Amino acid sequence: MTRVRTLCVFVTGILMGINALSASRYERWVDEEVRWIIGKDEKKRFKALTSDEERDQFIDQFWLDRDPTGKTPENEYKEEHYLRLKDADEQFREGTVPGWRTDRGRIYIIHGAPTSRRLEQDTEYWGYSGNPRAQYYKGALTLVFERGGSTFQQRALSESRQGQKQLEIYERGARNSDVMTTSSSRFRLVSAGPGLGFGGSILTSSGETDRYIGDMLRSPGDVLDEKRSDRERRQKVWKTLTANVSAEIAYGDLDCRLETSQFYRDRESLVFFDVRVNPQQLSFEKSRKKTEEVKVDVFCEILDSTDKYQVDSLDETLVLSRTSKSADSSESVPAFSDRFRVPSGDHELRCLVQDVSSRKVGEARAQISIPRPEPGKVAMSNLVLTQLVGESSPVDSESPESLQFQRLKFPAMSADIVVRAQPVFLFFEVYEESTSTSSGRFVFDYRLYNQEQVFLKVPLQELQWRQADNRLSQALQFDLGKLPVGEYTFLVKVIDTVSRAHSMKLASFRIQ
């Protein structure tokens, strides 16, 4: 009997040891390997699992959710993560503190190697070109790490008595209590901002700095959960709204207006569009930024002529803001801008807008005809008449979807209203399928009419042609200072002197 009891104790010990090894493997995975990239809700769900089979299934799904190319056997995200984890341990170890637990290691694991890095004595500067997962600021940031510096977590803890003991624990290690290393030898993330000022200081307030750092420390898992939750909510709303449209329920709560503009790229048309909504019908509420804000869902899809094949679709949740000065304005404002790539044929663009708070809904539709390009025929883009011309960058010139001419960058939509005190620009493109396309083949006729259709002459400054692939870009600059307030239409006609084919476009606007 004694021998049997001893054997049972021995077997039980082995099983406990196996379970302990198993448990430690999963604990190491969640608390070390994916500590900085797992979401809070994901971590709770994983901790609640009771069997190794469930944990293995969770881990498999965890990496599958992050796989950018799910149809291939490789998981680039997983491979990149473990490479970063290895690099962080090798590059950022601080005394007895493993590299993945340091501030620099954490940033490196989440965001990868910085685009720029500079060390000056006990201060290290990292630069990132952008943070697409940010809540507060998505643009370029500079991070500052100081040896023995005070982080924003430390500043927050020191402001309350309850935080003093936590601060003592915090200073022993990088966000853990078991590493006994003096804070004077640690590199801490002390500041972040969009630019460096005199002497290397970032020109932001402490509150803004905390938001920038908070963005950089956000777990990709939390971002994924937020996107998943928001996507589920929007899909539910989309299903309800599209069912209402199919049932031909009348929309009248929100007045929506849809404007489109077409440009030709790579044998497809880029259809840019603006969805505009009357702000007086939206439920604006006061925000912390001393402005008024409203959250709006926008759902857009483009269908072919059969109304069965969906060419493309998108959905977005916007936060629109306005100042108290603009609250009395009754004019419609742009609510959403985007673009679709559309093949030749007849299509319908449909957009639904919903005020998230009041549940008011509006609908706007536009019929779009994309002609099939044929050799020997000439086509034109929409005319863009605008006073909002920016300066183009090298990135713009490389983008096939950019509307840029020499050093000028043009918006996709033509202006409805212009002011006489500023110069006006007109931009358009000409397309011809022949391989011998050149500016010398075309003759242009520019005409400006008033509301009574009377032809008016205005001095035009024709900017130099720019030729790319099968398209020619043209820009004009002119002055309307001597014209009275009123409604006008600009007409451009282009004639191909070889094929005798021609095309014509109009742009209507108001001078105020």
C-alpha positions as CSV (number, residue, x, y, z in Angstrom):
1,M,0.0,0.0,0.0
2,T,2.8,2.3,0.8
3,R,4.5,1.6,-2.5
4,V,1.2,2.3,-4.4
5,R,0.8,5.6,-2.5
6,T,4.4,6.6,-3.3
7,L,3.8,5.8,-7.0
8,C,0.7,7.9,-7.1
9,V,2.5,10.8,-5.5
10,F,5.3,10.4,-8.1
11,V,2.9,10.4,-11.1
12,T,1.0,13.3,-9.7
13,G,4.3,15.2,-9.3
14,I,5.2,14.5,-13.0
15,L,1.7,15.7,-14.2
16,M,2.0,18.8,-12.1
17,G,5.4,19.5,-13.5
18,I,4.1,19.0,-17.1
19,N,1.2,21.3,-16.4
20,A,3.6,23.9,-14.8
21,L,5.8,23.8,-17.9
22,S,2.7,24.1,-20.1
23,A,1.4,27.0,-18.1
24,S,4.8,28.8,-18.0
25,R,5.0,28.5,-21.9
26,Y,1.6,30.2,-22.3
27,E,2.4,32.8,-19.6
28,R,5.7,33.6,-21.3
29,W,3.8,34.0,-24.6
30,V,1.2,36.5,-23.3
31,D,3.4,38.3,-20.7
32,E,6.6,38.5,-22.7
33,E,6.5,37.6,-26.4
34,V,3.3,39.5,-27.3
35,R,3.1,41.8,-24.3
36,W,3.3,45.1,-26.3
37,I,1.1,44.0,-29.2
38,I,-1.8,42.1,-27.6
39,G,-5.0,44.1,-26.8
40,K,-6.5,44.4,-23.4
41,D,-9.6,42.5,-24.3
42,E,-7.6,39.8,-26.1
43,K,-5.4,39.4,-23.0
44,K,-8.5,39.0,-20.8
45,R,-10.0,36.4,-23.2
46,F,-6.7,34.4,-23.3
47,K,-6.3,34.5,-19.5
48,A,-9.9,33.1,-19.1
49,L,-9.1,30.0,-21.2
50,T,-8.9,26.7,-19.3
51,S,-7.3,24.2,-21.7
52,D,-4.1,24.1,-23.8
53,E,-6.2,23.3,-26.9
54,E,-8.2,26.5,-26.5
55,R,-5.0,28.4,-25.9
56,D,-3.3,27.0,-29.0
57,Q,-6.4,27.9,-31.1
58,F,-6.4,31.4,-29.6
59,I,-2.7,31.8,-30.5
60,D,-3.2,30.6,-34.1
61,Q,-6.2,33.0,-34.6
62,F,-4.2,35.8,-33.0
63,W,-1.5,35.6,-35.7
64,L,-4.1,34.9,-38.4
65,D,-5.9,38.1,-37.6
66,R,-2.7,40.1,-38.1
67,D,-1.5,38.3,-41.3
68,P,-1.4,40.8,-44.1
69,T,-1.5,38.1,-46.8
70,G,-3.8,35.4,-45.4
71,K,-3.8,33.3,-48.5
72,T,-0.1,32.6,-48.4
73,P,1.6,30.1,-46.0
74,E,3.9,32.9,-44.6
75,N,2.7,35.2,-41.9
76,E,4.9,38.3,-42.5
77,Y,3.5,40.1,-39.4
78,K,4.5,37.2,-37.1
79,E,7.9,36.9,-38.7
80,E,8.6,40.6,-38.4
81,H,7.4,40.7,-34.8
82,Y,9.8,38.0,-33.6
83,L,12.7,39.6,-35.6
84,R,11.9,42.9,-33.8
85,L,11.8,41.1,-30.4
86,K,15.2,39.5,-31.0
87,D,16.7,42.8,-32.2
88,A,15.2,44.7,-29.2
89,D,16.8,42.2,-26.8
90,E,20.2,42.6,-28.5
91,Q,20.2,46.3,-29.0
92,F,18.5,47.8,-25.9
93,R,19.4,45.7,-22.9
94,E,20.0,48.0,-19.9
95,G,22.0,46.3,-17.2
96,T,20.0,43.3,-16.1
97,V,16.8,44.6,-17.8
98,P,16.1,42.6,-21.0
99,G,15.8,44.8,-24.1
100,W,12.1,44.1,-24.8
101,R,11.2,45.6,-21.4
102,T,12.9,48.9,-22.0
103,D,11.2,52.0,-23.4
104,R,13.3,51.9,-26.5
105,G,12.7,48.2,-26.9
106,R,8.9,48.6,-26.5
107,I,8.8,51.4,-29.2
108,Y,11.0,49.3,-31.5
109,I,8.8,46.2,-31.1
110,I,5.6,48.2,-31.9
111,H,6.8,50.5,-34.6
112,G,10.0,48.9,-35.9
113,A,13.3,50.7,-36.5
114,P,13.1,54.5,-36.6
115,T,13.7,56.4,-39.8
116,S,16.3,58.5,-38.1
117,R,18.3,58.0,-34.9
118,R,20.8,60.3,-33.1
119,L,22.6,60.0,-29.8
120,E,24.0,63.0,-27.9
121,Q,25.6,62.2,-24.6
122,D,22.7,60.8,-22.4
123,T,19.9,61.8,-24.8
124,E,18.8,59.8,-27.8
125,Y,16.5,61.1,-30.6
126,W,14.3,58.8,-32.7
127,G,12.3,60.0,-35.8
128,Y,9.3,58.3,-37.3
129,S,7.7,59.4,-40.6
130,G,4.2,58.7,-39.3
131,N,2.0,56.5,-37.1
132,P,-1.1,55.3,-39.0
133,R,-2.6,53.7,-35.9
134,A,-2.6,56.9,-33.9
135,Q,-5.7,58.5,-32.3
136,Y,-4.2,61.9,-31.6
137,Y,-1.6,62.6,-34.3
138,K,-0.8,60.4,-37.3
139,G,2.0,62.5,-38.8
140,A,5.8,62.5,-38.3
141,L,7.1,62.5,-34.8
142,T,10.4,62.9,-32.9
143,L,10.9,60.9,-29.7
144,V,13.3,61.8,-27.0
145,F,14.8,59.2,-24.6
146,E,16.9,60.4,-21.7
147,R,19.1,58.4,-19.3
148,G,17.4,58.7,-15.9
149,G,14.7,61.0,-17.3
150,S,11.2,61.4,-15.9
151,T,8.4,59.9,-18.0
152,F,4.9,61.0,-18.3
153,Q,3.8,58.0,-16.2
154,Q,6.1,59.1,-13.5
155,R,4.8,62.7,-13.6
156,A,1.2,61.5,-13.4
157,L,2.0,59.2,-10.4
158,S,3.9,61.9,-8.5
159,E,0.8,64.1,-8.6
160,S,-1.1,62.0,-6.1
161,R,-0.3,60.4,-2.7
162,Q,-1.6,57.1,-3.8
163,G,0.9,57.1,-6.7
164,Q,4.0,57.5,-4.5
165,K,4.4,53.8,-3.7
166,Q,3.6,52.9,-7.3
167,L,6.3,55.4,-8.4
168,E,8.9,53.8,-6.2
169,I,8.1,50.4,-7.8
170,Y,8.0,51.9,-11.3
171,E,11.5,53.4,-10.9
172,R,13.0,50.0,-10.3
173,G,12.3,48.8,-13.9
174,A,10.5,49.4,-17.1
175,R,6.8,49.1,-16.1
176,N,7.5,46.1,-13.9
177,S,8.3,45.5,-10.2
178,D,10.7,42.7,-10.3
179,V,13.8,44.3,-11.9
180,M,16.0,46.1,-9.4
181,T,17.9,48.6,-11.6
182,T,18.6,52.2,-10.6
183,S,16.6,54.7,-12.6
184,S,19.7,56.8,-13.3
185,S,21.0,54.2,-15.8
186,R,17.8,53.7,-17.7
187,F,16.8,55.4,-21.0
188,R,13.3,56.7,-20.5
189,L,10.9,58.0,-23.2
190,V,10.5,61.5,-21.8
191,S,9.0,63.5,-24.7
192,A,7.5,63.3,-28.2
193,G,6.3,65.8,-30.7
194,P,6.0,66.7,-34.4
195,G,9.2,68.8,-34.5
196,L,12.4,69.7,-32.7
197,G,12.9,73.3,-31.5
198,F,16.0,75.2,-30.4
199,G,18.5,73.0,-28.5
200,G,16.7,69.8,-29.3
201,S,13.5,70.6,-27.2
202,I,10.1,69.6,-28.7
203,L,7.8,72.6,-29.0
204,T,4.7,71.1,-27.4
205,S,3.0,71.4,-24.0
206,S,3.3,68.6,-21.5
207,G,-0.3,67.6,-22.1
208,E,0.3,67.3,-25.9
209,T,3.5,65.3,-25.2
210,D,1.6,62.8,-23.2
211,R,-0.9,62.3,-26.0
212,Y,1.9,61.8,-28.5
213,I,3.6,59.3,-26.3
214,G,0.3,57.6,-25.6
215,D,-0.2,57.2,-29.3
216,M,3.2,55.6,-29.7
217,L,2.6,53.2,-26.8
218,R,-0.8,52.0,-28.0
219,S,-1.0,48.3,-28.5
220,P,-1.7,47.2,-32.1
221,G,-4.1,44.7,-30.5
222,D,-6.2,47.5,-29.0
223,V,-6.2,49.2,-32.4
224,L,-7.3,45.9,-34.0
225,D,-10.1,45.5,-31.5
226,E,-11.3,49.0,-32.0
227,K,-11.4,48.6,-35.7
228,R,-13.1,45.3,-35.4
229,S,-15.8,46.7,-33.1
230,D,-16.3,49.8,-35.3
231,R,-16.5,47.6,-38.4
232,E,-19.1,45.4,-36.9
233,R,-21.2,48.4,-35.8
234,R,-20.9,50.0,-39.3
235,Q,-21.7,46.7,-41.1
236,K,-24.9,46.5,-39.0
237,V,-25.8,50.1,-39.8
238,W,-25.0,49.5,-43.5
239,K,-27.2,46.5,-43.6
240,T,-30.1,48.4,-42.2
241,L,-29.6,51.4,-44.4
242,T,-29.2,49.5,-47.6
243,A,-32.3,47.5,-46.8
244,N,-34.2,50.8,-46.4
245,V,-32.9,52.0,-49.8
246,S,-33.9,48.7,-51.4
247,A,-37.4,49.2,-50.0
248,E,-37.4,52.7,-51.5
249,I,-38.1,54.4,-48.1
250,A,-38.0,58.1,-48.6
251,Y,-35.1,60.0,-47.1
252,G,-35.6,63.5,-45.9
253,D,-33.9,63.9,-42.6
254,L,-30.6,65.1,-44.0
255,D,-30.0,67.1,-47.1
256,C,-27.1,65.5,-48.9
257,R,-25.3,66.6,-52.1
258,L,-22.9,64.5,-54.1
259,E,-20.3,65.9,-56.4
260,T,-18.0,63.9,-58.7
261,S,-15.0,64.5,-60.9
262,Q,-13.3,62.1,-63.3
263,F,-9.7,61.6,-64.3
264,Y,-8.1,58.8,-66.4
265,R,-5.3,56.6,-65.1
266,D,-3.9,53.3,-66.3
267,R,-6.9,52.5,-68.5
268,E,-9.3,53.1,-65.7
269,S,-11.1,56.2,-64.5
270,L,-10.5,57.7,-61.1
271,V,-13.9,59.0,-59.8
272,F,-13.3,61.5,-57.1
273,F,-16.4,62.5,-55.0
274,D,-17.4,64.8,-52.2
275,V,-20.5,64.1,-50.0
276,R,-21.8,67.3,-48.6
277,V,-24.4,67.7,-45.9
278,N,-26.2,70.7,-44.4
279,P,-24.5,71.3,-41.0
280,Q,-27.7,72.9,-39.6
281,Q,-29.3,69.4,-39.7
282,L,-26.5,67.7,-37.7
283,S,-26.5,67.3,-33.9
284,F,-23.3,69.2,-33.0
285,E,-22.2,69.0,-29.4
286,K,-19.6,71.0,-27.5
287,S,-16.1,69.3,-27.3
288,R,-13.1,69.7,-25.1
289,K,-11.4,71.7,-27.9
290,K,-13.8,74.6,-27.5
291,T,-15.5,73.6,-30.7
292,E,-18.6,71.7,-31.6
293,E,-18.4,68.2,-33.0
294,V,-20.6,65.6,-34.5
295,K,-19.9,62.0,-35.4
296,V,-21.2,60.9,-38.9
297,D,-21.2,57.5,-40.6
298,V,-20.7,57.7,-44.4
299,F,-21.3,54.6,-46.6
300,C,-20.6,54.7,-50.3
301,E,-20.7,52.1,-53.0
302,I,-20.5,52.1,-56.8
303,L,-22.6,49.7,-58.8
304,D,-22.6,48.8,-62.5
305,S,-25.6,49.4,-64.8
306,T,-27.2,46.1,-63.8
307,D,-27.2,47.2,-60.1
308,K,-26.0,43.7,-59.3
309,Y,-22.2,43.9,-59.5
310,Q,-20.6,46.1,-56.9
311,V,-17.6,47.7,-58.4
312,D,-16.3,49.0,-55.0
313,S,-17.5,50.2,-51.6
314,L,-16.3,51.8,-48.5
315,D,-17.5,53.0,-45.1
316,E,-16.1,55.6,-42.8
317,T,-16.9,57.3,-39.5
318,L,-16.1,61.0,-39.4
319,V,-15.9,63.5,-36.6
320,L,-16.9,66.9,-38.1
321,S,-16.1,70.0,-36.1
322,R,-17.0,73.7,-36.3
323,T,-16.4,76.8,-34.3
324,S,-19.1,78.8,-32.7
325,K,-18.6,81.5,-35.4
326,S,-19.6,79.1,-38.1
327,A,-22.6,77.6,-36.2
328,D,-25.0,80.2,-37.8
329,S,-24.0,79.3,-41.3
330,S,-26.6,77.4,-43.3
331,E,-24.3,76.5,-46.2
332,S,-23.5,72.9,-46.9
333,V,-20.0,71.8,-46.0
334,P,-17.9,68.9,-47.4
335,A,-18.5,65.9,-45.2
336,F,-16.5,63.2,-46.9
337,S,-14.1,63.0,-49.8
338,D,-12.7,59.9,-51.5
339,R,-12.2,58.2,-54.9
340,F,-13.0,54.9,-56.7
341,R,-11.2,53.3,-59.6
342,V,-13.9,52.6,-62.1
343,P,-13.8,50.6,-65.4
344,S,-15.5,51.7,-68.6
345,G,-19.3,51.6,-68.6
346,D,-22.4,53.1,-66.9
347,H,-22.4,53.1,-63.1
348,E,-24.3,54.5,-60.2
349,L,-22.5,56.0,-57.2
350,R,-24.7,55.9,-54.0
351,C,-23.8,57.4,-50.7
352,L,-25.6,57.2,-47.4
353,V,-25.0,59.5,-44.4
354,Q,-26.1,59.0,-40.9
355,D,-25.8,61.2,-37.8
356,V,-24.6,58.7,-35.2
357,S,-26.3,60.6,-32.3
358,S,-29.7,61.6,-33.8
359,R,-29.9,58.6,-36.3
360,K,-30.9,61.0,-39.0
361,V,-30.2,59.6,-42.5
362,G,-29.6,61.2,-45.9
363,E,-29.0,59.7,-49.3
364,A,-27.4,61.0,-52.5
365,R,-26.9,59.3,-55.9
366,A,-25.0,60.1,-59.1
367,Q,-25.0,58.5,-62.5
368,I,-21.5,58.1,-63.9
369,S,-20.7,57.2,-67.5
370,I,-17.1,56.1,-68.2
371,P,-16.5,56.0,-72.0
372,R,-14.3,53.2,-73.4
373,P,-11.1,54.8,-74.8
374,E,-10.6,54.3,-78.5
375,P,-7.6,55.1,-80.7
376,G,-8.1,58.3,-82.7
377,K,-10.5,59.7,-80.2
378,V,-9.8,62.4,-77.7
379,A,-11.3,62.8,-74.2
380,M,-11.0,65.3,-71.3
381,S,-11.2,65.2,-67.6
382,N,-13.5,67.4,-65.6
383,L,-12.4,71.0,-65.4
384,V,-11.0,72.0,-62.0
385,L,-11.6,75.7,-61.4
386,T,-10.1,76.7,-58.0
387,Q,-8.2,79.2,-55.9
388,L,-7.0,76.6,-53.5
389,V,-3.7,75.6,-55.1
390,G,-0.9,74.1,-53.0
391,E,2.7,73.2,-53.6
392,S,3.4,69.7,-54.8
393,S,6.0,67.4,-53.3
394,P,8.1,64.5,-54.7
395,V,5.5,62.1,-53.2
396,D,2.8,63.8,-55.2
397,S,4.7,63.5,-58.4
398,E,5.1,59.7,-57.8
399,S,1.5,59.1,-57.1
400,P,-0.7,58.3,-60.2
401,E,-3.7,59.6,-58.3
402,S,-2.2,63.0,-57.7
403,L,-3.4,66.1,-59.6
404,Q,-0.2,68.1,-59.9
405,F,1.2,70.3,-62.5
406,Q,4.8,71.4,-62.3
407,R,5.1,72.7,-58.7
408,L,1.4,73.1,-58.3
409,K,-1.0,70.7,-56.6
410,F,-4.7,70.9,-57.5
411,P,-7.8,69.7,-55.7
412,A,-10.0,67.1,-57.4
413,M,-13.2,69.2,-57.1
414,S,-14.0,72.5,-58.8
415,A,-15.0,75.4,-56.7
416,D,-18.6,76.7,-56.7
417,I,-17.6,80.1,-55.4
418,V,-14.5,82.3,-56.1
419,V,-13.6,85.8,-54.8
420,R,-12.4,88.5,-57.1
421,A,-9.4,89.5,-54.9
422,Q,-7.5,86.3,-55.7
423,P,-6.2,84.7,-58.9
424,V,-8.1,81.8,-60.3
425,F,-6.6,78.6,-61.7
426,L,-8.0,76.1,-64.2
427,F,-6.7,72.6,-64.5
428,F,-7.7,69.7,-66.8
429,E,-6.2,66.7,-68.6
430,V,-6.5,65.5,-72.2
431,Y,-6.4,61.8,-73.1
432,E,-5.6,60.2,-76.4
433,E,-5.0,56.5,-77.0
434,S,-2.5,57.0,-79.8
435,T,1.2,56.5,-78.9
436,S,2.1,59.7,-80.7
437,T,0.3,62.0,-78.3
438,S,1.8,65.4,-78.2
439,S,0.7,68.9,-77.3
440,G,1.3,70.1,-80.9
441,R,-1.6,68.0,-82.1
442,F,-4.3,69.9,-80.1
443,V,-6.0,73.2,-80.6
444,F,-7.9,74.7,-77.6
445,D,-10.7,77.2,-77.4
446,Y,-11.3,78.9,-74.0
447,R,-14.5,80.8,-73.4
448,L,-16.1,82.5,-70.4
449,Y,-19.8,83.3,-70.3
450,N,-21.9,85.2,-67.9
451,Q,-25.4,84.2,-66.8
452,E,-26.9,85.7,-70.0
453,Q,-24.6,83.5,-72.1
454,V,-22.6,86.6,-73.2
455,F,-19.0,85.8,-74.2
456,L,-16.5,87.6,-72.1
457,K,-12.8,88.1,-72.7
458,V,-10.3,87.7,-69.8
459,P,-6.5,87.7,-69.9
460,L,-5.3,84.1,-69.7
461,Q,-1.8,83.0,-68.6
462,E,-1.3,79.6,-70.2
463,L,1.2,77.5,-68.2
464,Q,3.5,75.1,-70.0
465,W,2.3,71.6,-71.0
466,R,3.2,68.5,-69.0
467,Q,3.0,65.2,-70.8
468,A,2.9,61.8,-69.0
469,D,2.0,58.5,-70.7
470,N,-1.2,59.0,-72.7
471,R,-2.3,62.2,-71.0
472,L,-1.5,65.8,-71.3
473,S,-2.0,68.2,-68.3
474,Q,-2.9,71.8,-68.8
475,A,-3.2,74.7,-66.3
476,L,-4.3,78.3,-66.8
477,Q,-4.2,81.3,-64.5
478,F,-6.5,84.3,-64.9
479,D,-7.8,87.3,-63.0
480,L,-11.5,88.0,-62.5
481,G,-11.0,91.3,-60.6
482,K,-12.8,93.4,-63.2
483,L,-15.9,91.2,-63.5
484,P,-19.1,91.9,-61.4
485,V,-20.6,89.6,-58.9
486,G,-22.7,86.9,-60.6
487,E,-22.9,83.5,-62.2
488,Y,-20.4,82.4,-64.8
489,T,-19.5,79.3,-66.9
490,F,-16.1,78.5,-68.3
491,L,-15.9,76.4,-71.4
492,V,-12.9,74.5,-72.8
493,K,-13.0,72.8,-76.2
494,V,-10.1,70.7,-77.5
495,I,-9.7,69.5,-81.1
496,D,-7.2,66.9,-82.3
497,T,-5.8,68.3,-85.6
498,V,-4.9,64.8,-86.8
499,S,-8.0,62.8,-86.2
500,R,-10.3,65.9,-86.1
501,A,-11.9,64.4,-83.0
502,H,-12.9,66.9,-80.3
503,S,-14.2,67.1,-76.7
504,M,-15.7,69.8,-74.5
505,K,-16.1,70.4,-70.8
506,L,-17.9,73.1,-68.7
507,A,-17.2,74.5,-65.2
508,S,-19.9,76.8,-63.6
509,F,-19.1,79.1,-60.6
510,R,-20.1,82.2,-58.9
511,I,-18.0,85.4,-58.2
512,Q,-18.8,87.0,-54.9
